[in-house]
Amino acid sequence: MSVPTLESSPIEEAARVAATLPNRALEVEAGRTVPADLVAELRAAGLFGLMMPASLGGLEADPLTIVKVVEVLSHGDAATGWTVLIGQGAGYLAWLDPNAAAEILHNAPVPLVTGSMAPLGTAVDAGAGAVRLTGRWPYASGCQLADYLVVGYRSGEGPPRFALLPRAAVTVDDTWQVAGMRGTGSHDIEFSGVRVPHRFTFDPYGPARVDAPLYRLPYMSYLLVAMAGFPLGAAQRIVDEYRQIVLVKRNTERTLLAETPIVQAEIARCETAVGAARAFVYEAVSQVWAETQHRVASRQARARLTGSVQHAMRVALDVADSAMRACGASQLYNRAPLQRYFRDVQTAAQHIAFGLETQRRVGSVLLGQDVADFLV
């Protein structure tokens, strides 16, 4: 596989692919993973290399471009957008030993790297510059598609570390039978006693080996840049579906829903809420990126970024609820995009990045209270 040479921007490539996704959404969901030909198209478009260092053959896109790419894809199909954002693990090559990165790139010039960063693994010293790693990690989106998997682990009392392993070293346990995001293939992965050379492990909270602004983003900000576009794209797709449905659906009194005052008011409220959420995310991302050009962005700016992404997900949940209540039982069938997006945002919202503990930390920072720096 060669490194892609692109004649258009990543956003244009994403828009081209996204235009085909509504017609493939049922296929993605039924197969419980993004189909191989679609993965190949996303690879060829360079969209799994958005966060990979340019010095290693990736796009090393600016954060706002990353947000917009994921937003566009998530508007086309939620599971595909999520798979692409989780599949940005090649960006972690910026933290990896250069010799290890070169070995990975020899096997896959633009690798698809997914995994689970939760520190659920344990490691013991294996001697000769290696650890022996054991663990089980749930919610490993796209794990069956990956060339390499990144997993979090602890060794003794030290801070968590990440390890990169080839897909062949990992067992996938088919566990992803869920309410929403069915097409993400977020199965459990596990292995026991796998020997991992130290050069394939790294500290995600420490400085990257590649000196570039994207890799000055602390861990949480780096993660949220990848995730920010998802709730925006999903929320806008829900509002678009909402609008199309009420223009043709009638209530029991045979009045078009679009002609009823309550639906008119709700459509206005939902469209405005999504636009405001997008503006806040774009503003917060831009502020962090501007500060990152010369230093690590301030805690206040990073907290605003986290808060904006959390707010975007809350808006997605809100508009999904409004749309389903207004549009009625016809939207309960699996063929209905609105029903699928309703399930998808409920499921995606369970990610720790959107959780109450993360929200609490944002508030603590904004109130000038002490929070561990790597958690902001």
C-alpha positions as CSV (number, residue, x, y, z in Angstrom):
1,M,0.0,0.0,0.0
2,S,1.4,3.4,-1.0
3,V,1.1,6.7,0.7
4,P,-1.9,8.5,-0.9
5,T,-1.3,11.5,-3.1
6,L,-4.3,13.8,-2.9
7,E,-5.4,16.4,-5.5
8,S,-8.2,17.8,-3.2
9,S,-8.4,18.8,0.4
10,P,-9.3,16.4,3.2
11,I,-12.6,18.2,3.6
12,E,-13.4,17.8,-0.1
13,E,-12.5,14.1,0.1
14,A,-14.7,13.6,3.1
15,A,-17.6,15.3,1.3
16,R,-17.2,13.1,-1.7
17,V,-17.2,9.9,0.4
18,A,-20.0,11.2,2.7
19,A,-22.3,11.7,-0.3
20,T,-22.4,7.9,-0.7
21,L,-22.9,7.0,2.9
22,P,-26.7,7.4,3.4
23,N,-27.2,4.7,0.8
24,R,-24.8,2.4,2.7
25,A,-25.9,3.0,6.2
26,L,-28.1,-0.1,6.5
27,E,-25.2,-2.2,5.1
28,V,-22.8,-0.7,7.6
29,E,-25.3,-1.4,10.5
30,A,-26.1,-4.9,9.3
31,G,-22.5,-5.9,8.9
32,R,-21.6,-4.3,12.3
33,T,-18.5,-2.7,10.8
34,V,-17.5,-0.4,7.9
35,P,-17.3,-2.6,4.8
36,A,-13.9,-3.4,3.3
37,D,-14.3,-1.4,0.1
38,L,-15.4,1.7,2.0
39,V,-12.4,1.3,4.4
40,A,-10.2,1.1,1.3
41,E,-11.7,4.3,-0.1
42,L,-11.2,6.1,3.2
43,R,-7.6,5.0,3.3
44,A,-7.0,6.1,-0.3
45,A,-8.5,9.5,0.6
46,G,-5.9,9.8,3.4
47,L,-8.7,10.1,6.0
48,F,-7.1,7.7,8.5
49,G,-3.9,9.9,8.4
50,L,-5.4,13.2,9.4
51,M,-3.4,13.3,12.7
52,M,-0.4,11.3,11.5
53,P,2.9,13.4,11.3
54,A,3.6,14.8,7.9
55,S,7.2,13.8,8.4
56,L,6.0,10.2,8.5
57,G,3.7,10.4,5.4
58,G,0.5,11.6,7.1
59,L,-1.6,14.7,6.6
60,E,-0.9,16.3,10.0
61,A,-4.0,18.4,9.4
62,D,-4.9,21.4,11.5
63,P,-7.5,20.8,14.2
64,L,-10.4,22.6,12.5
65,T,-9.9,20.5,9.4
66,I,-10.0,17.4,11.5
67,V,-13.2,18.5,13.1
68,K,-14.8,19.4,9.8
69,V,-13.8,16.0,8.2
70,V,-15.3,14.0,11.0
71,E,-18.4,16.3,11.0
72,V,-19.0,15.7,7.3
73,L,-18.6,12.0,7.5
74,S,-20.8,11.7,10.6
75,H,-23.5,13.6,8.8
76,G,-23.4,10.9,6.1
77,D,-23.3,7.9,8.5
78,A,-22.7,8.0,12.2
79,A,-20.8,4.7,12.4
80,T,-18.5,5.6,9.6
81,G,-17.7,9.0,11.0
82,W,-17.0,7.4,14.4
83,T,-14.7,4.8,12.9
84,V,-12.7,7.5,11.1
85,L,-12.3,9.5,14.3
86,I,-11.3,6.5,16.4
87,G,-9.0,5.4,13.5
88,Q,-6.7,8.4,14.0
89,G,-4.4,6.3,16.1
90,A,-1.6,6.8,13.6
91,G,-1.1,10.2,15.2
92,Y,0.4,8.4,18.2
93,L,3.5,7.6,16.0
94,A,4.5,11.2,17.0
95,W,5.2,9.9,20.5
96,L,6.7,6.6,19.5
97,D,10.4,5.6,19.2
98,P,11.5,6.6,15.6
99,N,12.8,3.1,14.9
100,A,9.5,1.5,16.0
101,A,7.6,4.0,13.9
102,A,9.8,3.2,10.9
103,E,9.1,-0.5,11.4
104,I,5.3,0.1,11.5
105,L,5.4,2.3,8.4
106,H,7.5,-0.4,6.6
107,N,4.5,-2.8,7.1
108,A,1.8,-0.2,6.5
109,P,2.8,3.2,5.1
110,V,-0.4,4.9,6.4
111,P,-1.5,2.5,9.1
112,L,-5.1,2.3,10.3
113,V,-4.6,2.3,14.1
114,T,-7.5,2.0,16.5
115,G,-7.8,0.5,20.0
116,S,-8.7,1.4,23.6
117,M,-6.8,3.9,25.6
118,A,-8.3,2.9,28.9
119,P,-5.4,1.7,31.2
120,L,-7.0,-1.8,31.7
121,G,-3.8,-3.8,30.9
122,T,-1.1,-4.8,33.2
123,A,2.6,-5.3,32.4
124,V,5.5,-7.0,34.0
125,D,9.2,-6.8,33.0
126,A,10.1,-9.4,30.4
127,G,13.8,-8.5,30.3
128,A,15.8,-7.5,27.3
129,G,14.0,-4.2,26.9
130,A,10.5,-5.5,26.8
131,V,7.3,-5.9,28.9
132,R,4.9,-8.8,29.0
133,L,1.4,-7.4,28.6
134,T,-2.0,-8.9,29.6
135,G,-5.4,-7.4,29.5
136,R,-8.9,-7.1,28.0
137,W,-10.3,-3.8,26.6
138,P,-13.9,-3.2,25.7
139,Y,-15.3,-0.8,23.2
140,A,-12.4,-1.1,20.7
141,S,-14.1,0.5,17.7
142,G,-12.9,-0.6,14.3
143,C,-10.6,-3.3,15.9
144,Q,-11.3,-5.8,13.1
145,L,-10.2,-3.2,10.5
146,A,-6.9,-2.1,12.1
147,D,-3.4,-2.8,11.1
148,Y,-2.2,-2.0,14.6
149,L,-4.0,-1.5,17.9
150,V,-3.1,0.9,20.7
151,V,-4.0,-0.1,24.3
152,G,-3.5,1.5,27.7
153,Y,-1.9,-0.3,30.5
154,R,-0.2,0.2,33.9
155,S,3.1,-1.1,35.2
156,G,3.3,-1.1,38.9
157,E,2.5,2.3,40.5
158,G,3.6,4.3,37.6
159,P,1.4,6.4,35.3
160,P,-0.5,4.7,32.4
161,R,1.3,4.0,29.2
162,F,0.2,3.0,25.7
163,A,1.4,0.1,23.7
164,L,1.1,-0.5,19.9
165,L,0.6,-4.1,18.7
166,P,0.0,-5.6,15.3
167,R,-3.6,-6.8,14.8
168,A,-2.5,-10.4,14.5
169,A,-1.3,-10.4,18.2
170,V,-4.8,-9.5,19.5
171,T,-7.9,-11.6,19.9
172,V,-11.2,-10.0,19.1
173,D,-14.1,-11.2,21.1
174,D,-17.4,-10.6,19.3
175,T,-19.3,-8.6,21.9
176,W,-20.8,-5.7,20.0
177,Q,-24.5,-6.5,20.2
178,V,-25.8,-3.1,21.1
179,A,-28.6,-0.5,20.8
180,G,-26.7,2.1,18.7
181,M,-23.5,2.7,16.7
182,R,-23.9,-0.9,15.6
183,G,-21.7,-0.4,12.6
184,T,-18.6,0.6,14.6
185,G,-17.5,-3.0,15.4
186,S,-16.6,-1.9,18.9
187,H,-15.8,-5.4,20.2
188,D,-13.7,-6.4,23.2
189,I,-10.0,-7.1,22.5
190,E,-7.7,-9.2,24.6
191,F,-4.4,-11.0,24.9
192,S,-2.3,-12.6,27.6
193,G,1.4,-12.5,28.2
194,V,2.3,-10.8,24.8
195,R,5.9,-9.6,24.8
196,V,6.1,-6.0,23.7
197,P,9.5,-4.2,23.2
198,H,9.7,-1.0,25.1
199,R,10.2,0.9,21.8
200,F,6.6,0.1,21.0
201,T,5.3,1.7,24.2
202,F,5.1,5.4,25.1
203,D,3.8,7.9,27.6
204,P,0.8,9.7,26.0
205,Y,0.9,12.4,28.6
206,G,4.5,13.4,28.0
207,P,6.0,15.4,25.2
208,A,5.9,13.9,21.7
209,R,9.1,13.1,19.8
210,V,7.8,15.1,16.8
211,D,8.0,18.8,17.5
212,A,4.9,20.3,15.9
213,P,1.9,22.2,17.2
214,L,-0.6,19.4,16.8
215,Y,1.5,17.2,19.1
216,R,1.7,19.9,21.8
217,L,-1.9,19.4,22.5
218,P,-2.2,17.6,25.9
219,Y,-3.9,14.2,25.8
220,M,-7.5,15.3,26.5
221,S,-7.4,18.1,24.0
222,Y,-5.8,15.9,21.4
223,L,-8.6,13.3,21.9
224,L,-11.3,15.9,21.8
225,V,-10.1,17.4,18.5
226,A,-10.7,14.0,17.0
227,M,-14.1,13.7,18.6
228,A,-15.5,17.2,18.2
229,G,-16.9,16.8,14.7
230,F,-19.1,13.7,15.6
231,P,-21.9,15.4,17.6
232,L,-22.0,18.3,15.2
233,G,-22.4,16.1,12.1
234,A,-24.9,13.8,13.8
235,A,-26.9,16.7,15.2
236,Q,-27.1,18.4,11.8
237,R,-28.2,15.2,10.1
238,I,-31.0,14.8,12.7
239,V,-32.3,18.3,12.1
240,D,-32.1,17.8,8.3
241,E,-34.1,14.5,8.6
242,Y,-36.5,16.3,11.0
243,R,-37.2,19.0,8.4
244,Q,-37.7,16.6,5.5
245,I,-40.1,14.5,7.5
246,V,-42.4,17.3,8.7
247,L,-42.7,18.7,5.2
248,V,-44.6,15.6,4.1
249,K,-46.0,14.0,7.3
250,R,-49.5,14.9,8.5
251,N,-50.9,14.6,12.0
252,T,-54.2,12.9,12.9
253,E,-56.1,16.1,11.9
254,R,-54.5,15.8,8.4
255,T,-52.5,18.9,8.9
256,L,-48.9,19.0,7.7
257,L,-46.6,18.9,10.7
258,A,-44.6,21.7,9.0
259,E,-47.7,23.9,9.3
260,T,-48.2,23.4,13.1
261,P,-46.9,26.1,15.4
262,I,-45.1,23.7,17.8
263,V,-43.1,22.0,15.0
264,Q,-42.3,25.3,13.4
265,A,-40.9,26.6,16.8
266,E,-39.0,23.3,17.4
267,I,-37.4,23.3,14.0
268,A,-36.2,26.9,14.6
269,R,-34.9,26.0,18.1
270,C,-33.1,22.9,16.9
271,E,-31.5,24.5,13.9
272,T,-30.3,27.4,16.1
273,A,-29.0,25.1,18.8
274,V,-26.9,23.1,16.3
275,G,-25.5,26.3,14.7
276,A,-24.6,27.7,18.1
277,A,-22.9,24.5,19.2
278,R,-20.9,24.4,15.9
279,A,-19.8,28.0,16.4
280,F,-18.7,27.3,20.0
281,V,-16.7,24.3,18.9
282,Y,-15.1,26.1,16.0
283,E,-14.2,29.1,18.2
284,A,-12.8,26.9,21.1
285,V,-10.8,24.8,18.6
286,S,-9.4,27.9,16.9
287,Q,-8.4,29.4,20.3
288,V,-6.5,26.3,21.4
289,W,-4.8,26.0,18.0
290,A,-3.7,29.7,18.1
291,E,-2.2,29.3,21.5
292,T,-0.6,26.0,20.6
293,Q,1.5,27.6,17.8
294,H,4.1,28.6,20.4
295,R,3.4,26.8,23.6
296,V,0.9,24.5,25.3
297,A,-2.5,26.1,25.3
298,S,-3.8,27.5,28.6
299,R,-5.9,25.3,30.9
300,Q,-8.8,27.8,30.5
301,A,-8.7,27.4,26.7
302,R,-8.5,23.7,26.9
303,A,-11.4,23.5,29.3
304,R,-13.5,25.6,26.9
305,L,-12.6,23.1,24.1
306,T,-13.8,20.2,26.3
307,G,-16.9,22.1,27.4
308,S,-17.8,23.0,23.8
309,V,-17.6,19.3,22.6
310,Q,-19.6,18.2,25.6
311,H,-22.2,20.8,24.8
312,A,-22.4,19.7,21.2
313,M,-23.2,16.2,22.3
314,R,-25.9,17.5,24.7
315,V,-27.4,19.4,21.7
316,A,-27.3,16.2,19.6
317,L,-29.3,14.4,22.3
318,D,-31.7,17.2,22.6
319,V,-32.5,17.6,18.9
320,A,-32.8,13.8,18.5
321,D,-35.4,13.7,21.3
322,S,-37.3,16.6,19.8
323,A,-37.4,15.1,16.3
324,M,-38.5,11.6,17.5
325,R,-41.3,13.0,19.6
326,A,-42.6,15.1,16.7
327,C,-42.2,12.6,13.9
328,G,-44.0,9.7,15.4
329,A,-44.1,5.9,15.1
330,S,-43.2,5.9,11.4
331,Q,-39.6,6.6,12.4
332,L,-39.3,3.5,14.6
333,Y,-38.3,1.2,11.8
334,N,-34.7,0.4,11.2
335,R,-34.9,1.8,7.7
336,A,-35.6,5.3,9.1
337,P,-32.4,7.3,9.4
338,L,-33.8,9.4,12.2
339,Q,-34.4,6.4,14.4
340,R,-30.8,5.1,13.8
341,Y,-29.3,8.5,14.6
342,F,-31.5,8.7,17.7
343,R,-29.9,5.4,18.9
344,D,-26.4,6.3,17.7
345,V,-26.2,9.6,19.6
346,Q,-27.5,7.9,22.8
347,T,-24.8,5.3,22.5
348,A,-22.0,7.7,21.5
349,A,-22.8,9.9,24.5
350,Q,-21.7,7.1,26.8
351,H,-18.1,7.7,25.9
352,I,-16.1,9.0,28.9
353,A,-15.2,12.2,27.0
354,F,-18.9,13.2,27.1
355,G,-19.5,12.0,30.7
356,L,-20.3,13.9,33.9
357,E,-16.8,13.4,35.4
358,T,-15.2,15.2,32.4
359,Q,-17.8,17.9,32.7
360,R,-17.0,18.3,36.4
361,R,-13.3,18.9,35.6
362,V,-14.2,21.6,33.0
363,G,-16.2,23.4,35.7
364,S,-13.3,23.0,38.2
365,V,-10.9,24.6,35.8
366,L,-13.3,27.5,34.9
367,L,-13.6,28.1,38.7
368,G,-9.9,28.3,39.2
369,Q,-9.7,25.0,41.1
370,D,-6.9,22.5,40.9
371,V,-7.2,19.6,38.4
372,A,-4.5,17.3,37.2
373,D,-3.0,18.9,34.1
374,F,-3.2,15.8,32.0
375,L,-6.9,15.5,32.6
376,V,-7.7,18.9,31.0
